[in-house]
């Protein structure tokens, strides 16, 4: 864990000429807890943060300022990894959903629809997860998604340009989906006849 608060606590403690044991006693925690905070192995709970703030006469903002940015970056990195993983799974499931209906119907008859529906349901589950990540991070357009998947953000002007494109992209996506559905339906009906 890359946490800056540990060095801040240690600096503030030493500025008051306190030992870890004395600080622990003042905060009603163990000396081990203070040691873990200072070494970046754990993070103080909110009650301890408030006591530290009062004891050292610093605002919470000053105490945890750099840590908020670090936490945001760690959360962002986790979201990027989750989005990339879910996108790969969704792509594979969607491809299987498109490719497998004909063989499944030929091999198993109408029972072949059961695994097809399971594949489709799984693909929709991962599509929903992707949409939640996109919504949580306010990325909608292809350019925004591409930047996000690389762990970057667009600048303010680029974000406004992309936001202006969103209504058109939804219409195009709906038309594209309808076209693919029509094409798959035609191919399936041709193959089954």
Residue pairs with C-beta under 8 A, 6 or more apart in sequence:
1 40
1 41
1 43
2 40
2 70
2 74
3 40
3 43
3 67
3 70
4 66
4 67
4 70
5 37
5 43
5 44
5 63
5 64
5 66
5 67
6 37
6 38
6 39
6 40
7 38
8 63
9 23
9 34
9 37
9 38
9 44
9 52
10 38
12 52
12 56
12 58
13 19
13 20
13 23
13 34
13 38
15 56
16 56
18 26
20 31
20 34
20 35
20 38
21 31
23 34
23 55
24 30
24 31
24 33
24 34
26 51
26 55
27 34
27 48
27 51
27 52
27 55
28 51
29 48
33 42
33 44
33 48
36 42
37 43
37 44
43 67
44 52
49 60
49 63
49 64
50 60
52 58
52 63
53 59
53 60
53 63
56 63
76 137
76 151
77 151
79 133
79 136
79 137
79 148
80 148
80 149
80 150
80 151
82 129
82 133
83 130
83 133
83 134
83 145
83 148
83 149
84 149
86 126
86 129
86 130
86 133
87 130
87 149
89 126
90 123
90 126
90 127
90 130
93 119
93 122
93 123
93 126
94 123
96 119
96 123
97 116
97 119
97 120
97 123
98 184
100 115
100 116
100 119
101 112
101 113
101 116
101 184
101 188
102 187
102 188
102 191
102 192
103 112
104 112
104 113
104 115
104 116
105 112
105 113
105 192
106 112
134 140
134 145
134 148
137 148
138 144
139 145
139 147
139 148
140 162
140 163
140 166
140 169
141 162
141 163
141 165
141 166
141 169
142 169
143 154
143 158
143 162
144 154
144 159
144 162
147 153
147 154
154 162
